[in-house]
Amino acid sequence: MNTSAEELKNNGNKFFDKDDYGSALVCYNEAVELEPNLWAVYITTLVEFIKD
């Protein structure tokens, strides 16, 4: 099963809500690899780095 960038972003958001920032970042990075123009992921990834 192929996971879309949007699904990965949503999974990352779920991890983020649970304060599991490492897992969220993994999902966001995979989403960006699949869809480099997914700006919401870039912004959320930046927030992850700022929080840590």
C-alpha positions as CSV (number, residue, x, y, z in Angstrom):
1,M,0.0,0.0,0.0
2,N,1.4,3.4,-1.0
3,T,0.9,6.1,1.5
4,S,0.2,9.6,0.1
5,A,2.0,12.7,1.3
6,E,-1.4,14.0,2.7
7,E,-1.8,10.7,4.7
8,L,1.8,11.1,6.1
9,K,1.1,14.7,7.0
10,N,-2.1,13.7,8.9
11,N,-0.2,10.9,10.7
12,G,2.4,13.4,11.6
13,N,-0.2,15.7,13.0
14,K,-1.6,12.8,15.2
15,F,1.9,12.2,16.6
16,F,2.3,15.9,17.1
17,D,-0.9,16.1,19.1
18,K,0.4,13.3,21.4
19,D,3.7,15.3,21.9
20,D,5.6,12.5,20.0
21,Y,7.6,15.0,18.0
22,G,10.2,12.5,16.7
23,S,7.6,10.3,15.1
24,A,5.8,13.4,13.7
25,L,9.0,14.7,12.2
26,V,9.6,11.3,10.5
27,C,6.1,11.4,8.9
28,Y,6.6,15.0,7.8
29,N,10.0,14.3,6.3
30,E,8.5,11.4,4.3
31,A,5.6,13.5,3.2
32,V,8.0,16.2,1.9
33,E,10.0,13.5,0.0
34,L,6.8,12.5,-1.8
35,E,5.4,15.9,-2.4
36,P,8.0,18.8,-2.2
37,N,5.4,21.4,-2.8
38,L,3.3,20.5,0.3
39,W,3.9,23.8,2.1
40,A,1.9,22.8,5.2
41,V,4.4,20.1,5.9
42,Y,7.3,22.5,5.6
43,I,5.7,24.9,8.0
44,T,4.8,22.1,10.5
45,T,8.3,20.7,10.3
46,L,9.7,24.2,11.1
47,V,7.5,24.4,14.2
48,E,8.8,21.0,15.3
49,F,12.4,22.2,15.2
50,I,11.4,25.4,17.1
51,K,9.6,23.4,19.8
52,D,12.6,21.1,20.5
